Amino acid sequence: MATNTEISASKEFIQNDKNGIPLLVAEDIIKIYQTGKIETQALRGVSFKVHAKEKLFLIGASGSGKTTLVNIVAGITKPTSGKVFWKDLSKDITRSSLEEIIKARRTFAGVVFQDSRLLPHLTVKENIELAGFYAKVPPKIVKRRSEFLLRFLEIWDKRNKKENTLSGGEKKRAAIATTLITNPRILIGDEPTGDLDVVTAESILDLFDRINEELGIALCIVTHSQQVATRADRILEISDGIIIGRHGKEVVLRNLDQSRLLEIDRQDRLAIPKEILQSIDNPTHFTASSKDGKIILSPIFDPNIYNNNVQEIITCSVCGKLVKNNARFCDNCGSTITNKRERNE
């Protein structure tokens, strides 16, 4: 039977968002990594929302940008451009200082990593309490919440154990407790069960369901696991740095065509999945028409058929004047001519 202390602590964790405003909003997120002179665009304008008590999962192939995306919405990585809003925070976190982000994240988002990140010289209970103290939660509340979480996450009997004596599942439960001690509104996870065996992963997924259903905490999780994906309320698919579609619980990761609903993003883009393009020899041009309420895309394999009366010319990159073919210098301004060509129709 639950004690009065446990009941009081459990009530603290129950989120009650009734006004319908999204917990988290990402708008037109772009992230470019630069190595020397080489630029890699990991995200190309991604927008999505997470609502209160929702379980939103992000799927996509390795290198699609999903890990970069969750790190940005969690306030760990700065985007090149775009905006991220956390509910009740008065400004875009991408324009906030590191100190402001850390302070706001303490009560807004708990981040669950694939590895436990427990301090090995501390016990499970000490790790949980330390996370609360760092977040400046009052000591009495830390103690009350810690006891509740140890029981809720079913690791009460492991409270005085250190990391090297715990199983993989026990480490994960302890790590989750360190993120819940601040009573966040949302848990953000990057492959949180990726290092676990199937049976242990299933028990952790059951735990996430309980956290969502009983405590009302929303989930935003990156995964490539079929076992994880089927637990979601909504699934967004990322490919080459953009969201190309959404899926329901019937998703089959080995054959996403079966459940994919293509989505037009905020930049009016509609991405055609690679496997569909490959099945028709990867055309780069299409004609578009509509008939009986349907859009018809017809591949064109020779785009030059529309290049009537097209002439290639060379212009000066400094003054914009036309220059002669093979000229090394501009007759107008004397600048060195590059080989940049433009099309004049």
Rosetta blueprint (number, residue, H / E / L):
1 M L
2 A L
3 T L
4 N H
5 T H
6 E H
7 I H
8 S H
9 A H
10 S H
11 K H
12 E H
13 F H
14 I L
15 Q L
16 N L
17 D L
18 K L
19 N L
20 G L
21 I L
22 P L
23 L L
24 L E
25 V E
26 A E
27 E E
28 D E
29 I E
30 I E
31 K E
32 I E
33 Y E
34 Q E
35 T E
36 G L
37 K L
38 I E
39 E E
40 T E
41 Q E
42 A E
43 L E
44 R E
45 G E
46 V E
47 S E
48 F E
49 K E
50 V E
51 H L
52 A L
53 K L
54 E L
55 K E
56 L E
57 F E
58 L E
59 I E
60 G L
61 A L
62 S L
63 G L
64 S L
65 G L
66 K H
67 T H
68 T H
69 L H
70 V H
71 N H
72 I H
73 V H
74 A L
75 G L
76 I L
77 T L
78 K L
79 P L
80 T L
81 S E
82 G E
83 K E
84 V E
85 F E
86 W E
87 K L
88 D L
89 L L
90 S L
91 K L
92 D L
93 I H
94 T H
95 R H
96 S L
97 S L
98 L H
99 E H
100 E H
101 I H
102 I H
103 K H
104 A H
105 R H
106 R H
107 T H
108 F H
109 A E
110 G E
111 V E
112 V E
113 F L
114 Q L
115 D L
116 S L
117 R L
118 L L
119 L L
120 P L
121 H L
122 L L
123 T E
124 V H
125 K H
126 E H
127 N H
128 I H
129 E H
130 L H
131 A H
132 G H
133 F H
134 Y H
135 A L
136 K L
137 V L
138 P L
139 P H
140 K H
141 I H
142 V H
143 K H
144 R H
145 R H
146 S H
147 E H
148 F H
149 L H
150 L H
151 R H
152 F H
153 L L
154 E L
155 I L
156 W H
157 D H
158 K H
159 R L
160 N L
161 K L
162 K E
163 E H
164 N H
165 T H
166 L L
167 S L
168 G H
169 G H
170 E H
171 K H
172 K H
173 R H
174 A H
175 A H
176 I H
177 A H
178 T H
179 T H
180 L H
181 I L
182 T L
183 N L
184 P L
185 R L
186 I E
187 L E
188 I E
189 G E
190 D E
191 E L
192 P L
193 T L
194 G L
195 D L
196 L L
197 D L
198 V H
199 V H
200 T H
201 A H
202 E H
203 S H
204 I H
205 L H
206 D H
207 L H
208 F H
209 D H
210 R H
211 I H
212 N H
213 E H
214 E H
215 L H
216 G L
217 I L
218 A E
219 L E
220 C E
221 I E
222 V E
223 T L
224 H L
225 S L
226 Q H
227 Q H
228 V H
229 A H
230 T L
231 R L
232 A L
233 D L
234 R E
235 I E
236 L E
237 E E
238 I E
239 S E
240 D L
241 G L
242 I E
243 I E
244 I E
245 G E
246 R E
247 H E
248 G L
249 K L
250 E L
251 V L
252 V L
253 L L
254 R L
255 N L
256 L H
257 D H
258 Q H
259 S L
260 R L
261 L E
262 L E
263 E L
264 I L
265 D L
266 R L
267 Q L
268 D L
269 R L
270 L L
271 A L
272 I L
273 P L
274 K H
275 E H
276 I H
277 L H
278 Q H
279 S H
280 I L
281 D L
282 N L
283 P L
284 T L
285 H E
286 F E
287 T E
288 A E
289 S E
290 S E
291 K E
292 D L
293 G L
294 K E
295 I E
296 I E
297 L E
298 S E
299 P E
300 I E
301 F L
302 D L
303 P H
304 N H
305 I H
306 Y H
307 N L
308 N L
309 N L
310 V L
311 Q E
312 E E
313 I E
314 I E
315 T E
316 C L
317 S L
318 V L
319 C L
320 G L
321 K L
322 L E
323 V E
324 K L
325 N L
326 N L
327 A L
328 R L
329 F E
330 C L
331 D L
332 N L
333 C L
334 G L
335 S L
336 T E
337 I L
338 T L
339 N L
340 K L
341 R E
342 E E
343 R E
344 N E
345 E L
